[in-house]
Amino acid sequence: MLEKGEYVSFANCWLPYYIGGVIGERSALLPQSPDGLRERFALDVRAGQEVLAIDRTQPPSGPTTVPLGVAQFPGDLPSVRAFAEHAHSNILTWNRYDRGRSLRLPRAPDLLVADIRGFFAKVVHDRLASGGGERTLKM
């Protein structure tokens, strides 16, 4: 991860937990230090680095390996699972819902929060099952 500034943050990813009352303190949404992310999630974080250009002439070296979750709501563009599986090798969850909307304007926040919770539970479970990470989840 490259970050021009001093701090990095995934605050928006945790926003549904804050809105849903799982995270009670607003301070939990504040940015983390690169060292904190490196220690907690084993991320390669490089603060003070600015990306000035991306060489789009080079094809991707293969499918992404970052854990991915897909939630389809009515009105979303139809996803083509075969294409997604070709481009992403680590799809952990793929759910279709008959009510609600996507993150832009959720109409069924219970489904959205449950889907996000389920995805993160799968990420944590897989990490613990592989022998990596701590036995407790810190938020």
C-alpha positions in Angstrom: 0.0 0.0 0.0 1.4 3.4 -1.0 0.3 6.5 0.9 1.4 10.0 0.2 0.7 11.2 3.8 1.8 10.0 7.2 -1.3 8.0 8.1 -3.5 5.4 6.4 -7.1 4.5 7.1 -9.8 2.1 6.2 -12.4 4.1 8.2 -15.1 3.8 5.5 -14.9 0.0 5.6 -15.9 0.1 9.3 -18.6 2.7 8.9 -21.4 0.1 8.8 -20.3 -1.3 12.1 -20.3 2.2 13.6 -23.8 2.9 12.2 -25.0 -0.5 13.3 -23.8 0.1 16.9 -21.1 -2.6 16.9 -18.4 0.0 17.2 -19.5 2.5 19.8 -16.7 5.0 19.8 -16.2 7.3 16.8 -12.4 7.3 17.6 -12.3 3.7 16.3 -12.8 5.1 12.8 -9.8 7.4 12.9 -6.7 6.8 10.7 -4.1 4.2 11.8 -0.4 4.4 11.5 1.5 2.4 8.8 3.2 0.4 11.7 -0.2 -0.4 13.2 -1.5 -1.9 9.9 1.8 -3.7 9.3 1.6 -5.3 12.7 -2.1 -6.1 12.8 -2.7 -7.2 9.2 0.8 -8.0 7.8 0.3 -5.3 5.1 3.3 -3.8 3.2 2.6 -0.2 3.9 4.8 2.6 2.6 3.9 6.0 3.9 5.4 9.1 2.3 5.2 7.6 -1.1 3.4 9.3 -3.9 2.2 7.4 -7.0 2.7 9.6 -10.0 1.9 7.2 -12.8 0.7 3.7 -13.5 2.0 1.8 -16.5 -1.2 0.6 -18.0 0.6 -1.0 -21.0 1.7 -3.9 -18.8 -1.0 -6.6 -18.5 -1.8 -7.8 -15.0 0.4 -10.6 -13.8 -2.6 -12.7 -12.8 -5.8 -12.6 -10.9 -5.9 -10.5 -7.7 -5.4 -12.4 -4.4 -7.0 -9.8 -2.1 -10.0 -11.2 -0.3 -13.2 -10.1 -2.1 -16.9 -10.2 -1.2 -19.7 -9.6 -3.7 -23.2 -8.5 -2.7 -25.7 -8.0 -5.5 -28.9 -6.0 -4.8 -31.9 -5.3 -7.1 -30.9 -2.6 -9.6 -27.2 -3.4 -9.5 -25.5 -4.2 -12.7 -25.6 -7.9 -13.2 -22.3 -9.5 -12.4 -20.8 -12.2 -14.5 -19.4 -14.7 -12.0 -17.1 -16.4 -14.5 -15.4 -13.1 -15.4 -15.1 -12.2 -11.7 -13.5 -15.5 -10.8 -11.0 -15.1 -13.7 -9.9 -11.7 -12.4 -10.1 -12.5 -8.7 -8.8 -15.7 -7.2 -9.9 -15.1 -3.7 -13.7 -14.5 -3.7 -14.8 -15.4 -0.2 -18.5 -14.5 -0.4 -21.0 -14.0 -3.2 -24.5 -13.1 -2.2 -27.6 -12.0 -4.1 -30.5 -10.3 -2.4 -34.0 -9.7 -3.5 -34.4 -6.4 -1.6 -32.3 -3.4 -0.6 -29.7 -1.4 -2.5 -26.0 -1.2 -2.7 -23.7 1.0 -0.5 -24.8 4.2 -2.3 -28.2 4.4 -0.7 -29.0 1.3 1.4 -32.7 0.5 1.7 -32.1 -2.7 3.7 -29.3 -1.8 6.1 -29.9 -5.1 8.0 -28.9 -7.1 4.8 -25.9 -4.8 4.1 -24.5 -5.0 7.6 -25.1 -8.7 7.8 -23.3 -9.2 4.5 -20.3 -7.1 5.5 -20.1 -8.9 8.9 -20.3 -12.2 7.2 -17.4 -11.3 4.8 -15.2 -10.1 7.6 -16.0 -13.2 9.7 -14.9 -15.3 6.8 -11.6 -13.3 6.4 -10.9 -13.7 10.1 -11.8 -17.4 10.1 -9.6 -18.2 7.1 -6.7 -16.3 8.6 -7.0 -18.1 11.9 -7.5 -21.5 10.2 -4.3 -20.9 8.2 -2.4 -20.4 11.5 -1.9 -16.7 10.9 -3.0 -13.8 13.2 -4.0 -13.6 16.8 -6.9 -15.5 18.3 -8.8 -12.3 19.2 -10.1 -9.6 16.9 -9.2 -6.1 17.9 -11.4 -3.2 16.8 
